[in-house]
Amino acid sequence: MFSSGPLVISWLMIAYAPSIYWLYTGRLLSGFGSGMCSVSVPAYVIEIATVDIRGLLGSCYQVSYTIGVLISMLLGITVVWSWLAIAGAFFAVWAVFLMYFVPESPAWLIAKQRHGEAVESFRFLKGKDVDVLQESAMATEHFSHQPQESPTLREFKKPELYKPIALAIGLVFFQQFSGINALMAYTVEIFEHAESSVDPSIAAAVVAGVQVIATSVGSALMDVNGRTKLYKISGIFVSFGLIALGIYGVLAKELSLSSEVYGWIPLASFIVFVASFSLGYGPIPYLMTPEFVPLHCRSAVLAISGVFSSLFLFMVTKTFDDFRYFLSDYGVYWVYGFFSVLGCLFCWYCLPETKGKSLREIQQCFQNKNDSEYENTLVTCQ
């Protein structure tokens, strides 16, 4: 709820900015608000979700993000940018209203010794047909064995904390270095450079729509096929889409391909890239990171992951134009494709499967003291 304040102010500053410095300040505030959301929302969802639907609910954060991108694309086609910013402020205000009806997570309330409120939260989330007193007693038993204070620096030296942090940083690294945010930000310009036969603005909206559909499909499959399997499939086809874009760029330049005959290839390749990203690379970092760590460490680890994600995002978007200048468009696509292949290897050798496991079982995978024991435990967690 508190994150909506900076977001409302930021969008209004952008909409009515009298100078470029207002735009800078507005974007700074929007980044602050978005950062708060990226920590609180995944943590909350993981805490309220049951094992059988944790993958579905945990992926809803990314689904909501893609819906927001699609709305922005559609509004960008029909209205001026100032009205687009006002729309952003409207959605932030609406979020405050909706959050008024959402209870705190039972896990957080139990950790704060507010057991009566935890029972009411269970009743709201699980319905009247569930024995909420039994659910609350089981949760109290589980969280009573966990530390209630924020993690100390000494705890970050323990394998159950530094290993999840390393995996979380790896997940956001490969997510950002697939180039998704840079390519989505430059979608219209990319299609113009590719001389596609499809109108660039329409193509951008189509890509955003595909992203929503693919992310929704990935969310539905998360508890069926598992996280690591979807991540590997996602990485393979992300690489394929990027390599195909690069090959088209080379052939279009060297052979002067007719855009009327072959102009559909950039859109098709881009759709493969975005759809594949949305199946795994997009939602899984926000789902698995809070699964890895205990309640008292969750906010800290999500904050660390968010900082690195923002850093990698800045690096990718800042260097995008420079890469295009030195490597041309197709070279950039191949670089991102290479990182996506590395992401598949990272998943294959490092990521434990969390589908169907309780949070306690997942976190026990990281409690071994040496790497050989961790590798053996990793096999059992696949």
Secondary structure, 3 states (H helix, E strand, C coil): CCCHHHHHHHHHHHHCCCCHHHHHHHHHHHHHHHHHHHHHHHHHHHHHCCHHHHHHHHCHHHHHHHHHHHHHHHHHHHCCHHHHHHHHHHHHHHHHHHHCCCCCCHHHHHHCCCHHHHHHHHHHHHCCCCCHHHHHHHHHHHHCCCCCCCCCHHHHHCHHHHHHHHHHHHHHHHHHCCCHHHHHHCHHHHHHHCCCCCCHHHHHHHHHHHHHHHHHHHHHHHHHHCHHHHHHHHHHHHHHHHHHHHHHHHHHHHHCCCHHHHCHHHHHHHHHHHHHHHHCCCCHHHHHHHHHCCHHHHHHHHHHHHHHHHHHHHHHHHHHHHHHHHHHHHHHHHHHHHHHHHHHHHHHHHCCCCCCCCHHHHHHCCCCCCHHHHHHHHHHHC
